[in-house]
Amino acid sequence: VASLFTEDELRVGSTVARFDAATWEKTGARRMHEVFDNEPSVMTYTSLGGAPAIAIRGYTTNFSSVRGLATLIDGVPLNTLSYGTALYGIPNWELGTLSKVEMIKGPGSAIYGSDAFHGVIDMKTFESDKDVLSASAGGGYPLYQESNVKLSRGSADNRLRLDISAAGSHQGDENITYKHGTRGPGSLDNEYDSYAAVMKLSYEANDRLKLKLGGYINGWNGEDFKGNGWLASFNDLYESGYDRSGTDTRFYMGTASATYELPENITVDLTGYCWQSSFKEHLDAIDFYYKTYLPGFTTAYQELDDRRTGATLTIKQPDNQYNLQWLIAYSYTYMQVFSTDLEAKNELTGERYRANAYPDGNAFYDGIDRKINSIFGQTKWGIVADRLYLLLGCRYDKYSDVDSTISPRAGIIFLPTETSAVKALYGRAFRAPVGAEIGGAGLTYGNKNLNSEQIDTYELIGMLQGQRYKLQVNGFFSRWTDGIFFEPKKGLPRGFTSQYVNKSTSKSRGIEVKASWYAKPLTLDGGFSYVKSKLKSSGGDDSYFDAFPGYMLQTGISCDGPLGLTMYLNNRLYFDMREATGDYIAHADRLPPYWRMDFTLQKIFAQKLKCSLALRDIFDRENAKPSLWAGENGVREYGRSIMFKISYACK
């Protein structure tokens, strides 16, 4: 994901984290974003309707934690034009259809463009070069079920291959009671249904030409998750007992690609895709339009549909007589928000209405579209073979509706020995304003004069690997300018309380450590990060980003026992974090430290049948993570839970 080449960890020119099925099964992850929960300087949250938010290296607000994170599946970008994120329209991609997930921590715009501002996530779906049939099913308390099936079949001397994967999961009512208020108590059910299916057909026409077609579907329905929280300084939905939200999403995509190998190991790849995403949301709200400031009497509804079509032509060579790895590519993207609807319902009278601020009930970004023409390239030159590399890359994006951008990257990679590396890296990323920021959304008025955000990131990395150990230490510093946030304003059209603006400069710095050590039958692993980020503006609050933990610590111990038995004990600790972001609350209170201990037990029978037992939060601490939408006391997790899973594979 970091270079579009197959490279080892020592030589790749970015900070990359990689997770496979064995990793997330060991940690008991149930949803895609949970695979990152052990990664230093990466924090996951629950946003509206159960959608996840993923913050990297300190920058946590209700918007920056979902926007600026490029999300890909099999290399195809999934971010929308409406909100600039894939996480609202695809709250979960079933792990049962995936083979691995990779993440770039830091800028990736030099390859992936505007969306890759804070980082990149690339999900790889199941495929095999051998005939495979496998299935698994699991269930647990409280009321959780999941299942998946995978099939790979080849014919015509294995030149034609069909790969199919399908998975689904259901989380029942957790009934988490939260703070009592004048109309409380309130409860969050956190109930959802999720599914995904992928079918890929590949054909090897000859030794040089390979063709592939793909079809993808995804769906989600979530009810009674955390809502908007504190919507103004004079009212707190969370305390009132009415602060719930839900979403219903659908996603459909088709892909096609052709890869041709030229002499000298030069590869030409042409990839195209087209997808459509629909998103429906409802949440408890306060009626600002008619000024009946009573929580629970109004439900807000939002519907929107996004489409995205694109094609990329890539020419690359991994190595040659000059020790030069190079790549050049052209990409065309067309994005459109082709349908929106915003309305509210008075729960006392049943009346539905649309605010006049939105003509015909449509958001100002209804019908907005964007065309992007992009050229990007990169080289990595082995100045001294297998010892010293110079990395250079750049991307130019020409937008049809906002200013064009240039995103460079550079780095030096030095390998003192065959098992160690020192890297000095620099990257600049841009994020263009999206539909909601240009046209307005909810109570926030749009701004057609917004500039693209810019972030410059510097990294110094040391790596050491041996047969029984791995150690990686990263130091980073980033400077985020022209950040797009919203701030309260007066004199706006009726129904609006704030407006999107470019808001000065933010900075983040920190250190990340990852280590593992193996001595049969034990494996020890751990991670640590210290991150400090600040919003540097006139009268800015130093605690603005403090919903991101200042310190994160993870430790794990795995034991391979006899007869195919494996045990894993994992500890996760977050501390020095506040309960909410700074958009609605000037100074949030600190949350107690988050400490969760999980235990996983796996047993393999005859290399075909595997059973596992996952126990979450052994000590039933009922931890809380910060709320991105300003709920007091954070968003509480369920507490102790258990899941049993059985898997069978035949080849």
N, C-alpha and C positions, 0 to 999 in steps of 0.2 A: 504493500500500500504506500510506502514512503518513496518509492522510486520507479515503480512499474517494472522492475526487474526482480528476479529471484536472487536475494542477497542474504548473507548471514548477519547476525547481530553486530559483529565487530565492524563491518564495513558499511552498514547502512547509514545514510546521512540525515537521520532524524531520530528523535526519541520515540520508540515504537514499543507497544505492548501487544502480545499475541496470546489468544486464548483458544483452546480446542475443546472438544466435547469431554475429554477426560478431565480437564481442568474444572469446567463448570459443574460436572456431575460430582466431583470431589467436594466442591464447596456448597453443593445443594442449591444452586441458582435455579429459579423457576422462570424468570422473565429475562429478556435479552439484556437489559441495562444492569441486571444484578451481576453479570460476569465481571463488571468493573469494580465491584465493591471492595476488593482487596488491593486495588491498584493505588500506589501513593499519589497524592495530589490530584485525585479524581474523586468527585463527590456526586452521588446520585440522590435525587429528591423525587417526591411525588407532586405533580402539578395538577391542573384542572382536569377533572374527569378521569383521573388515574394515569394520565400521560406522564412519562418520566421527564425529568430535566437532568442534564449531565453537565456539571461544571468542571472546568479544568484549570488548575493552577490559580485558584483564588477568585476568579471573576464570577460572583454569584449574585444575580438579581432575577426577578421574575421573567425577564426577557433574555438577558445575555446568557442564561443557562440553557436556553433552547435554541436561540439564534446564534449563528456563527459557528455551528458544529455541522460540518458536512457529513451526511449520512448516506452510505452507498450500500447497494446489494449487488453482489457480483460485478462491482465496478460502476454500476449505474447510479447517478445522483438522484436522491429522493426528496430533496428540500423543495418546498413550495414557494411560489411568488407571494402568496397572500400573507403568510407570517414568517417566511424565511426559515422554516424548520420542517423536518420530517416527523418530529416526535408527537405533534398534535394529531396528524392524520394517520400515523402508524404508531400507536402507543406501545405496541409489542410486536416483535417478529419471533415466532415460535422457535425455541432452541432446537426442537426436534427435527427441523428442516435444515439446520445449519451444520457445517463441518468445522468452521473456525470463525473467529471475530478478531480483527486487528484494529488498533487505535494509534493514530499519531497524536502525541501530546505537544501542542504548539502549532505554529502556522503551517498550512498546507496549500496556500493559495497559488504557489508557483506551479503546482500540478493541477489542483482541483478548483481554482477560481474563488469567487466571492464567498461561497458558503464555508470554506475551510479557513475560518478566522481564528478560532480558539483551538481547533483540532479536527480530526477526521475519524470516522468510524466506518469500517468496511466489513460487511457480513458476507461470508462465502457460503453458498448453499451446497447441499449434498450432491456429490457426483463421484463416480467410481470408474476405474478402468477394468474392473472384474465384476462378474455377476454376483449380486448381493440381494438378499431379502432379509429384512429385519423389522421387528416391531417391539414396542414397549408400552407399558401402561403403569400408571401409578395413582395413588390416592393417599389422602391424609387428613389430619384434623388441624384446623377447622375447615371442613367441607371443601377440600381441594382435590381435583382430578386432572390428569393429563394423559395423553397418549400420542403415539406417532407411528408411522410406517415409512419405510424406505425401500425402494426397489431400483435395481440397476440391471439391465439386460442388454447384451451385445449380440450382433449378428453380422453376416457378411465378413467373416474373418475378423470380427471385432472392429470393423471400420464404421459400422453404424451402431450407435448406443443410445439407449433411452434411460434417463434418470428421473425418478419420481420420488418426491417426499411430501408428506402431509402430516400436520400435527394440530392438536387443539388442546386447550386447557380451560378449566372453570374454577373460579374462586367463589365460594359461597359467602354468605353474610357473616362478616367478622364482628359486627355489632360492638364497635369500640365507643364507649361513652366518653364524651369530653365535657369540658367545663360547664357547670350549671349556670344559667342566667335567669333573667326575669321571665323568659318564656322557655327555659330549658327544662330538663337537660337535653343535650343533643347527642346524636350518635352517627358514626360513620360506618357504613356497611362494607365499603371497599369491595363490592361484588363485581366480577367481570367474567365475560366469555371472550376467548381469543382463539383465532385459527389462522393458519397459513398453509399454502400448498404451492409447489413448484414442479414444473415439468420441463425437462431440457432434452432436446434431441440433437445429437452431434453426428457429423458424418465426415470421415476422413477420405476425401475424394482421391487423393494420392499422397505420396510422401511429403508433398509441399503444401497442399491446400486442405484446410479444415474449415468446415461450416458448422454453425450452431444456431438453433432456434430455442427460445425460452418463453414460457408463460408463467405468470406469478399472480396469486391472489392473496389478500390479507384482509382480516376483519377484526373488529373489536367492539364490544359493548360494555361500558363500565357505568356503575350506578353508585350514588351516595359516597363519592370521594370528597376530600377537602375542597372547599370553594374559595371565594374571593377574600374572605377574612375581613380585615379592617379596611373599609372602603372610604373612610374619611375620619378625621380626628374626633368626630362627635358620635360615632356609632361603631359598634363592633358586632358584626354578625356572628362571629365565633362564640362570643360570650352569650349571645341570645339563644343559642340552640338551633339556629338556622344558618347553616353554612355548608351547603352540599352542592355537588356538581356531578354531571354525568356526560358521557360522550358516546356516540355511535359512529363508527368509521368504516369505510370500504376502500379498497385499493386494488386496481387491476393494471397489469403491465405485460407488454410483449417486447421481446428483444430479438435481434438477429445480428450475427457477426460472421466475418470471413477473415481467416488468417492465412497468409501466404509467406513461405520461406524463400528468400532469395539466396543467391550464393553469398559466401562469407558470413553466414549466420545472421544476415539481415532479415528482419521480420516486418511485414506490412500487415497491419490489422485495421479493419473497418468495422465499427460497431454502431448500431442504431437502436433506438428504443422509443417507446411511446407509452405513457401511463396516465391514469386518471385517478384522482383521490377525492373522496367526498367526506365531509366532516360535519357532524351535527353535535351541538353542545347545548346543555341547559344548566342553569345554576340559580340558586337563591340569590336575590338581589334587593337592593334598596332603590326605590323609584325616584331617581333624581329628576326625571322629566316633569312629573306632576307633583314632586316635592312631598310625597307621603313617605317620610323617612321611618317606616316601620319594617323591621326585618321579618321575612317569611311571608309577607303579603304579596310579593312580586316574584315571578320567575322570568328570567331572561333567556331567550332562545337565539341561537346563531347557527346558520347553515352556510357552508361555502363549498365550492368545488374547484379544484385546481387541475390543470393539465400541463404536461411537460413532454416535449419531443426533442430529441437531439441525436447527433451523429458525431463520431470522432474518428479521424484517420490518423493512425500512429505508425511511424517508421522508427525502428530502433535496432541497435546492435550492442550486445552485452560486452563484447571485447574484440580487439583486433591487434594487429602487429604494433600499434602505437600505444598499447595499454590504455585505450580510450573507450569508455562506455558512453554512448550517446543516444539521444532520443529527440525527435521533433514531431509535433502533432498539431493538427488543426481541429477545432471543435465548433459546431454550430448548435445553439440551444434556442428553442422557442418556448416561452412560459406564458400561461394565461390563467387569470381568475375569471372563469366564465359564468359563475353564478354565485350570488350571495343573498342572504336574507337575514334581517335582524328585526326582532320584535320582542314584546314583553307581554306578560299575562298577569292581570290582577287576580290573585287567588281568592279574594272575597267575592268579586262580582263575576269572574270568569271572562271578563273583557280582555281581548287581545288588541294591541295597538302598536303602531310604529311611530317613532319620534320623527318630527318634521325635519330635524337636522339631517336625516338621511332620506333623500328623495325616493319615493316609492318603497321605502323600507330597505333599500339597498345601501350597503356601505359605499363610501366614496371610491373604494378601489374595485368596485364591481366592474368587470369587463376590462380591467387593466391587463396589458400584455407587455412582454419584453423579449427582444431578440438580442442574443449575445454571440458575437463572432470572436473566437479566441485562437491565439497562436501561442504555443509554449514549447520549450525545449530545455534540455539539461545535459550536462556532460560530467563525467567523473574520470579524471586523468590520473593514471598511476605514474606519478613522477618518478618514484622508486618502486619497482615491481613488488607487490605484496607488502609494502612498508609505508609509503606516503602517497596520499591521494588528495587531489584538489577537486572540489565539487562546485559547480556553477550551474545556475538555472534561472529561468525567467519566464513569466507569462504576461501576455497582453490581452486584456478583455475590452472589447468595444461594445458598449451598451446602446440600445436604441432610445433609452429614456433618461439615463443619468450619465454623469461623466465617466470616461474610460479610465482604466487603472492599469498599472504595471506592478507586478509582484515578483521581486527578485529573491534568490536564495544563494548562499555561498557557505563553504565550509572547508576545513582541513581535517583529514583523518590520518592519524599516525599510529602505526602498529609497532611498538618497541619489540614485541615478541610475537610469535604465532598465536598466543592466547591472551593478548592484552591490546587495548586500544585507548587512545586519547583523541577526543574530538572537540573542535571549536566550530560552532555552527551559528549562522545568522539567517534569519528569514523575515521578510516583510509580507504582511497579508492585508487585504482590503475586504470590506463587506459593504456592498451597495445597499441603500435603503430599500425596503420591500413594501408591498402593497399597503399593509396596515399602517406603516410609518408615513408613507406618502399621503394616503387618503384618509387616515384615521380609523380607529376601531374602538368600540365600546364607548367609554367616557373620555377617550383621549383623541383630541383633534389632530388631523394630519398636518404635514408640512412638506410642500413641494420643493422647498429650497434646501433640503438636507444634503450635506456632503457625505461621501462614503467614509466609513470608519477606517482607521489605519492602525495596525499594531506592528511594532518591531520587537523581535525576540532574539536574545543572545543566550547561547548555551555552552557550557563547558562540561564535558562528559568523560569519565574514566571508567573503563571496563576491564575486568580480569576474570578469566575462565580457566577451569581445570577439569580433570576427569571427575572430581567429586564436589566441585564448588563453582559458584558464580557470584560475582560481586559487581554492582553498577552504582556509581555515584554521579548524580547530575546536579549542577548548579545552573539556575536560569534567572534572567531578568527580562521583563517585557514592559513596553511603554505603549499605552493605548490612547490614541488621540482622536478627537472628533467623535467620541462615543455617542451613540444615539440612545437617549433616555427620554423619559417624559417628566415634566415638572408642572406643578399647579400654576394656573394662569387665570386671570379675570378678563372679562370682555370677550370671551369666546361665544360662538353661537349657542343657543339654548340647548341644554342637555350635556354640554361638555364641561369638564372641570380641569383638564390638563392638556398639554400639547407636546408632541415629539420635538426635541431639539438636539443639536450637537452640543454635548456638554463637556467641555474642557478635556482634561487629561487624567488618565488613571495609570497606576504603576503596580507591578507585582514582581516579587522576588521570592526565591526559595531554594530549597535543597531537597532532593529525592534520593533515597537509598533502597536498593533491592538486593537481597542476598539469598542464596540457597546452599545447602551442604548435604551431601549424601554419604552415608556409611551403613551399608546393609545390616539390618532391615529398616533403618530409620532414615527419614528425609526431613530436614528442617528448612523452613522458608520464612522470610520476613520482609517487611517493607516499612519505611518511615518517610514522612515528609514534614517539612516546616514551610509554610507559605504565609506571606504577608502581602496584602494588596490594599491600596488606598485610592479613593476618588480624590484627585487633586484639582479642586476648583475653588472659586471664590466662596468662602463660607462652607466649604465641603466638609462632610462628616467623615472622620477617619474610620468609623465603624461601619461605613456604608456596605462593604463587602463581607462583613463579619459573620454572615450565615455560612461562609466557608470555614471549616475547622482550621485553626492555626496549626494544630498538630494532628497527624494521623499515624497510627501504629497498627501493624498487623503481624501476627506470628502464627505459624502453623507447624504441626508435627504429624508426620505420616509414618505408619508402621505397616510393613508388608509381612503378614503372618503366614502361617502354614495353610495348606489346602486352599490357596487362592483367596484368602481373607485379607482385606485391607481396611485400616482404620485411619481416620484423619480428624484431628482436633484443631479448630481454628479460632483465634481470638482477634477481634476487631475493636479498636478504640479510637474515638474522635473526641477531642476536647478543645476548649477555647473557641466556642462558636455561639452566636446569638440566635434568638428565636425567630427572627424575621428579617426581611430585607428593608432597605432604607427608603423605598418609594413612598410609603404611606405613614411610616412611624419614624420619627426623627432619631430615636435612640431606643433600640430594643434591649430587653433583658437577656442575660446570658442563660444558656441552657445547661443543665447538668451534663457531665461527660456521658458519652454514648459508649457503652461496652456490651458487646455481644459475643458469646461463646457458642459455637456450633460444633456438632459431632456427626460424622458420616461413617457408616459401616457398609462395606461392599464385599460380596462373596461371588466368585465365578465358579460355575460348574461346567466342566468339559469344554471350555472355551466357547460355548454357545449360549449358555444361560447365565444371566447375571442378575443378582438381587441386591438391592441397596436400601438402607434405612438412613434417613436424614433427620436429625433433631436440631431445630433452630432455637436459639436463645435458651440454653439449658437452664439458666437461673431465673428465667421468666422476669426479666428486668423491665419489660414494657418501655423500651427506649423510645426517644423522640428525636427526629431530625428537624432542622429548621424548616419553617414554612416559607415558601417563596411568595405567598400571597398574604403574609402578615397576620397569621393566626397566633394568638397568645399560646405559650407553652409548646410551640412547635407542632409537628404532626406525629402522633404516637403510632408506633408499630404494635402489632397484635400481641407479641410476647411468645411464650413457648408454643411450638407447633411441631408436628411430626409428619413425615411422609415416607411411604413404602413404595418401591418401584421394582418392576421386574422387566427384563429385556431378553429377547431371544433373537439370534441371528443365524441364518443358514446360508451357505455359500455354494 
